[in-house]
Amino acid sequence: MSIRINGTLQPTRQPVKVSYDPERGLHITIPWESAGNNLGGLALAYQQQRVAYEWEGTNRKSTLVASASGGQVGIPDLTIDTWQILGNEIQLAVTMHPLVMAMEAAYPGTIGRITRDVNFVNDGETVGQPAPDPAAAPLSGQLYFSLKAGETHFARGQYVLRHTTNVSNQYNTNVSDFNIERIYTTAGLLSEVTNGNSWIFPLPGRMVNKISNLAAPPAVPGYLWGWRKLPSTEMTIAGNRVEITTEYWLEQWNVAYVYKLAI
């Protein structure tokens, strides 16, 4: 139960129990026993490591059972991965509508001319504003009347892939720390989130299939239909663990000068 070193009774550690739960991760149970009420120093050491324990002591015998999640006691940690596909609703300028942008690509300068004409009218000008020519640029007439009526934005749904990693608070690096504010193609995103070296539980096949089949809008020069990786958020939770949340937002992103591609 205990040993004597230099005349002092020392606690002895009993067999360590290791369990794993896909929702809670590793759980390490470390029991100690000692003759007499002799475990105060051990309890203090565990407090300083923020390791939970239960201590029962009497003058005859005392026990202490520490509970940790891998990293606090030097055992390699296992992460817990949670994946979600969410739906955002965002507001975009009407000039950013895919059909309007496709019109601009086919008839360069159309948006600028229509915006100028609307400003002329709104400023009280009565001459000098050529009427939109729908025959030359489809949708130009509708865009003109939308802007003139004050319709500046439209609502559009947006997919978001959210990943939450649950790790020990001793965990070092995570894939969430790389390629922040960069744009992934769908193929690049799937390569990252299905990589078995980066996740204990990679993105499941059902979600891979859904993402693979999302339809892209018409291509626009200087823009890429892809996934922007946002900065991650972290918070402490019970059991000496930390939750790291990363989101990837799907949209047409300006890669001409605003965003860079993921590497």
Steps between C-alpha positions, in 0.01 A plus 500: 500500500788739575876492523741669740780717356746663744257421779200661324200308372445559129173444312489223243323520169250228413433374144398782265170465314461649149162532328391668177167649399447646150315794658731566798837372381756329722428466870790402725439379857806491730442352849742550790513346846696582810519398864384786719369833380796554274375622158481878546810569291371286216162674510671841480707388200185390316329831583789689342459288184121564504439127523180390675526257791308341788688476829393299801734498798508366855782454750505131406478507121443751220414472132505749213359438152605751234302540176664659196458518125830373369710809452511608865672178604730448204289250304460584127163666446227398255289774347122491461365629167151637441387608152203718401373637169308819576295745299568874523291775346709791374428834335678572171493810281267451203797575276662183646219271385652220289286586198588869523870417533475267201338786306785729598753243384325477161437875469778677694404835647125432513475521880696825507281663235178391670621623839596833342157534339322427828714761676412753227129443557527502878689830484219657298671495162257501207742461212809307422395160636471245219230242559614142571503279194376151599567375150870583531537380862231271639385590852632857465148643499397302807817598684438867414146494641606301809772750588273796422239357740762478776541125485868472580534148647351152477498206740677178413561175682857394566644168612742486791706198602573516873747273677550480875803328648489402867853462638695498824608844619858378453449443126744692280415556132187450296412519129273795590814715531596473132374676184293752698313747273594303189266354241471128432356346189248228584760238406757669725257519790408133473867407482555677833193382690526134394870470583533227761829650621321822607189359667414200713154512340523656150200648322245216456407376156146636511632855543773448240232402250286805583790744461618333179161554337441866586441688174726796423362826356627640167873571508606866536850625408706573810267302729516142623210288619660348806526468876648776714661368818423730793715549811424234758344559842601315816337459839570297810249235602467242777757227543808716434413516134473766229259524208646643177241603242585570135261607223533489122258734314396428141465803271646674195811667641713768342836330439627773269634702795286449816561134587773249428460135413563231762843342479 
